[in-house]
Amino acid sequence: MAEDTLQYNAFYSLLERIHMLFNIPFVIQYVEPKNADLLPISNNKNFELAVNSSKPLLRILLQRKGVRVTEKFTGINLSKHGLIHRGAADTLRNFGGSEKHRRSEKPVISVMSDFHLVSSILDVDIIPWTLRR
């Protein structure tokens, strides 16, 4: 088990060193090749799953913690108003891929790591049964 921990920590440290992100907290996400879902790499299990399912190419997205996932940047495609803006995740999904993984814009509630913090605060007994998952 300690060996697995070392693998994820080594991967995180490698990305931190390559991209000079020292003292900048960030999250790692990858594009799952079958459905083009953007999934987190936040522990040993996710790291192993990402590496095994994304052969030969692991497409990752590094993002500062606290920055919205839907933040936009200028894309390449033209619309009737000039350049359109695409999300980083959409660009990553479509880079070198086929058209089948293109997605319509959907609102993103939050990053998964943020969800666990909020869900630990909520008391299940207080929330009405109809509003529970």
C-alpha positions in Angstrom: 0.0 0.0 0.0 2.9 2.4 0.8 4.2 1.8 -2.7 0.8 2.9 -4.2 0.9 6.1 -2.1 4.4 6.8 -3.4 3.2 6.4 -7.0 0.5 9.1 -6.7 2.7 11.4 -4.6 5.5 11.0 -7.1 3.1 11.8 -10.0 1.8 14.9 -8.1 5.4 16.0 -7.3 6.5 15.5 -10.9 3.6 17.7 -12.2 4.4 20.3 -9.5 8.0 20.4 -10.5 7.5 20.4 -14.3 4.9 23.2 -14.2 6.6 25.1 -11.3 3.6 24.9 -9.1 5.5 25.0 -5.8 3.3 26.3 -2.9 0.3 26.5 -5.3 -2.4 24.0 -4.5 -3.9 22.3 -7.6 -6.2 19.5 -8.6 -5.4 16.9 -11.3 -8.2 15.7 -13.6 -8.1 13.4 -16.6 -10.3 12.7 -19.6 -11.8 9.2 -19.4 -11.4 7.9 -23.0 -14.7 6.0 -23.3 -17.2 8.7 -22.4 -14.9 11.8 -22.4 -15.8 12.5 -18.8 -13.5 14.7 -16.8 -12.6 12.7 -13.7 -10.4 13.6 -10.7 -7.0 12.1 -9.9 -6.9 12.6 -6.1 -5.7 9.4 -4.6 -4.0 6.1 -5.4 -7.1 4.4 -6.7 -8.0 7.2 -9.1 -4.4 7.4 -10.3 -4.2 3.7 -11.0 -7.6 3.8 -12.8 -6.5 6.8 -14.9 -3.3 5.2 -16.0 -4.9 1.8 -16.8 -7.9 3.2 -18.7 -6.1 5.9 -20.7 -3.5 3.9 -22.5 -1.6 5.0 -24.6 -2.3 8.7 -23.9 -3.3 10.1 -20.5 -4.9 13.6 -21.0 -4.7 15.6 -17.9 -5.9 19.0 -16.8 -4.2 20.8 -13.9 -6.2 23.5 -12.2 -5.6 25.7 -9.2 -7.8 24.8 -6.3 -10.7 27.2 -5.9 -10.7 28.2 -9.6 -14.0 27.3 -11.4 -13.9 24.4 -13.7 -16.0 26.3 -16.3 -13.6 29.2 -16.6 -13.2 30.1 -20.3 -10.4 30.9 -22.6 -10.3 31.8 -26.3 -10.7 28.8 -28.7 -9.9 28.3 -32.3 -13.4 27.8 -33.9 -15.3 30.7 -35.4 -18.9 31.6 -34.6 -21.1 34.3 -36.1 -19.7 36.7 -33.5 -16.1 35.9 -34.2 -14.0 33.6 -31.9 -16.0 31.4 -29.6 -14.9 30.6 -26.1 -14.4 27.0 -25.1 -13.7 25.5 -21.7 -10.3 24.0 -21.1 -11.9 20.6 -20.5 -13.7 20.7 -23.9 -10.5 21.6 -25.6 -8.7 18.8 -23.9 -11.4 16.2 -24.8 -11.3 17.2 -28.4 -7.5 17.5 -28.9 -6.5 14.7 -31.2 -9.9 13.0 -30.7 -13.0 12.5 -32.7 -16.2 14.6 -32.9 -18.2 12.0 -30.9 -16.9 13.4 -27.6 -18.0 17.0 -28.2 -20.3 18.2 -25.4 -22.8 20.9 -25.1 -22.3 23.5 -22.4 -23.6 22.2 -19.1 -23.3 24.0 -15.7 -20.8 22.5 -13.4 -21.8 22.6 -9.7 -18.4 22.2 -8.2 -15.1 20.2 -8.1 -15.5 16.8 -6.5 -13.0 17.6 -3.7 -15.2 20.6 -2.7 -18.3 18.3 -2.6 -16.8 16.1 0.1 -16.1 19.1 2.3 -19.7 20.4 2.0 -21.3 16.9 2.4 -19.4 16.3 5.6 -21.1 19.4 7.1 -24.6 18.4 6.3 -26.5 16.3 8.7 -28.7 13.7 7.0 -31.3 13.7 9.8 -32.0 17.4 9.2 -32.5 17.2 5.4 -36.0 16.2 4.4 -36.2 12.7 2.9 -37.4 14.1 -0.5 -34.2 16.2 -0.9 -31.8 13.3 -0.1 -29.9 11.5 -2.9 
